[in-house]
Amino acid sequence: MSISNFSTIPPRQHYDVVIVGGATSGSSIAWHLATNPDFKGSVLVVERDPSLEYSATKASNNCMRQQFATAINVKIAQYAADFVKRFGPEFPPDPRAVPFTPSIRNFGYLYLSDSSEFTDVLKKDQELQASLGASTQIISKTDVLERYPFLFTGDLDSASLNLVDEGAFNAWGMVQWLRQTAQDKGVDYISNEVIGADIKLQTGEQITIGTLVNAAGTRAATVSKLAGISGLPVEARRRYTYIFSVDECLPGDLPLTIDPSGVHLRSYGAKDYLVGCPPIGPDTAVDVDDFSFAENAWEEKILPVITRRVPQFASARVKDSWMGHYEFNTFDHNAIVGPHSEVGNFLFCVGFSGHGSQQAPACGRGVAELIVNGRFQTLDLSVLSYRRIIENRPLTERAVI
């Protein structure tokens, strides 16, 4: 069955698990349920747009890193790297999915610091990451220039660098593989929309369920309201991405480099580069259906930054561009994973704030464990529970691009 050609009608009237949202998070949950030998139930994934054309998954910059400021996110990222590296040796390719190289392109992440104050922050984060087994190092601006002589370092104080399991991977290929494999193992996918708390579909069908999982991305707050849950702090926020080429390529890969301005850039293909940034103005919520370029981010923000940081990019020419959404958790920039504090059969897997592609494997596995075993078994994700919002206990992740 084509990834964009699902039926609108569910084959059953009752499902043990219904997942609202069929992109990376929803499909990870479905796949982990379908491959769990202790799970014998039925699963339905409801996705309003099976093409995922406007999903955060399709707009993903395909990043993979362990350089986070909270321990749980480092551990989640480590599982993501392990999961992606299992493609090929353990996960066979699916000829129906878009061909992709699943392994991580390990050109690393390079956080640039232009102040001693930010260097202190990077050092604190590096100590945490190293304590959990990450290979992050703090390097001087002299080291930066020696490693990457094409970078301007005159304004730098230091940098944080990790070249192990950090860089980029093909998130779009991964979600297609998850969806195809989950379907092969008995998961039903439909092209439809839930419009009522009692699981009424837009086409009129009514479904009874055991557990409902909200994996609806930027529409998560809307789905929660259907169940009488208001105030979920998840909203859509703009992020711009451009692919550009230059007259003369750099002599080696450009790591995913986070400039102090907030612009990030990296190697993309063999002879071109990717650059992205938040909005020029206030980083505020936008309508979930608004994918317009509200400003000329390339001319006004990106081009001045990249030509200063990499003088060789003075000849940069845009080849492609898109504006995608983060499903931004305004409470603490972290995912919300697990049951509602009062509605026990309503689970969340939302609010990834730009990290969903790499966090979906671990969080999908965790939600599947909750459904099957009633608790997290392999990685305790309880610090990401919905209850922390009710109790006003933020677990703030500051390493958000």
VENMOFEN-V495486 format. One record per backbone hydrogen bond with DSSP energy under -1.0 kcal/mol. CO is the residue of the C=O (numbers start at 1). NH is the residue of the N-H. E is the energy in kcal/mol with one decimal. If there is no record, write none. Layout:
BEGIN
CO;NH;E  CO;NH;E
END
This chain:
BEGIN
2;5;-1.6  7;191;-2.7  13;208;-2.6  15;210;-1.1  16;211;-1.7  17;44;-2.3  18;213;-2.7  19;46;-2.9  20;215;-2.2  23;27;-2.6  24;28;-2.1  25;29;-2.2  26;30;-2.3  27;31;-2.6  28;32;-2.6  29;33;-2.2  30;34;-2.7  31;35;-1.9  33;36;-1.2  36;39;-2.0  42;17;-1.9  43;188;-2.5  44;19;-3.1  45;190;-2.4  46;21;-2.6  49;52;-2.4  52;55;-1.7  55;59;-1.6  57;60;-1.1  62;169;-2.1  64;167;-2.8  66;68;-2.2  70;74;-1.5  71;75;-2.2  72;76;-2.4  73;77;-2.1  74;78;-1.9  75;79;-1.8  76;80;-1.9  77;81;-2.2  78;82;-2.0  79;83;-3.0  80;84;-2.6  81;85;-2.0  83;86;-1.1  84;87;-1.4  86;90;-2.4  86;91;-2.6  91;88;-2.9  94;97;-1.6  104;106;-1.1  105;107;-2.2  105;168;-1.2  108;256;-2.7  109;162;-1.5  110;258;-2.6  111;160;-2.2  113;157;-3.4  113;158;-1.3  115;119;-1.9  116;120;-1.9  117;121;-1.3  118;122;-2.6  119;123;-2.5  120;124;-2.0  121;125;-2.3  122;126;-2.7  123;127;-2.2  124;128;-1.6  125;129;-2.9  126;130;-3.0  127;131;-1.8  129;134;-2.6  130;133;-1.6  137;161;-2.8  139;159;-2.0  140;144;-2.1  141;145;-2.1  142;146;-2.0  143;147;-2.5  144;148;-3.0  148;151;-2.3  153;156;-1.9  158;113;-2.5  159;139;-2.8  160;111;-2.7  161;137;-2.6  162;109;-1.6  166;108;-2.3  167;64;-1.9  168;105;-3.3  169;171;-1.3  170;174;-1.8  171;175;-2.3  172;176;-1.6  173;177;-2.1  174;178;-2.6  175;179;-2.4  176;180;-2.6  177;181;-2.5  178;182;-2.5  179;183;-2.2  180;184;-2.1  181;185;-1.4  182;187;-2.3  183;186;-1.9  188;45;-3.0  190;47;-2.4  193;202;-2.1  196;199;-1.6  199;207;-2.1  200;195;-3.2  200;196;-1.0  201;204;-2.2  205;201;-2.9  208;15;-2.3  211;18;-2.5  212;347;-2.9  213;20;-2.9  214;349;-2.1  216;219;-2.1  217;220;-1.8  219;223;-2.1  220;224;-2.3  221;225;-1.9  222;226;-1.1  224;227;-1.2  224;229;-2.4  225;228;-1.9  232;234;-2.0  233;330;-1.9  235;328;-2.5  236;286;-2.3  237;326;-2.4  239;324;-2.4  240;277;-1.7  241;322;-2.3  242;275;-2.4  243;319;-3.7  243;320;-1.5  244;273;-2.8  245;317;-2.3  254;267;-2.2  255;257;-1.1  256;110;-2.9  257;265;-1.9  258;112;-2.1  259;262;-2.3  263;259;-2.7  264;276;-2.7  265;257;-3.3  266;274;-2.8  272;268;-2.3  273;244;-2.7  274;266;-2.4  275;242;-2.8  276;264;-2.4  277;240;-2.5  282;284;-1.6  287;290;-2.0  292;294;-1.1  295;297;-1.6  296;300;-2.5  297;301;-1.9  297;302;-3.0  298;303;-3.2  301;305;-1.1  302;306;-2.7  303;307;-2.1  305;309;-2.7  306;310;-2.6  309;152;-3.0  310;313;-3.1  311;314;-1.5  313;316;-1.9  317;245;-2.3  320;243;-2.9  322;241;-2.4  324;239;-1.9  326;237;-1.6  326;328;-1.3  327;353;-2.2  328;235;-2.1  329;333;-2.1  332;397;-2.1  336;350;-1.9  338;348;-3.1  342;344;-1.1  343;346;-1.8  345;212;-2.9  346;340;-2.4  347;214;-3.4  348;338;-2.3  350;336;-3.3  352;355;-1.3  355;359;-1.8  356;360;-2.0  359;363;-2.3  360;364;-3.0  361;365;-1.9  362;366;-2.2  363;367;-2.5  364;368;-2.2  365;369;-2.2  366;370;-2.1  367;371;-2.1  368;372;-2.4  369;373;-3.2  370;374;-1.2  381;384;-2.4  382;385;-1.7  384;337;-2.4  386;389;-1.7  386;390;-1.3  387;391;-2.5  388;393;-3.3  398;400;-2.2
END
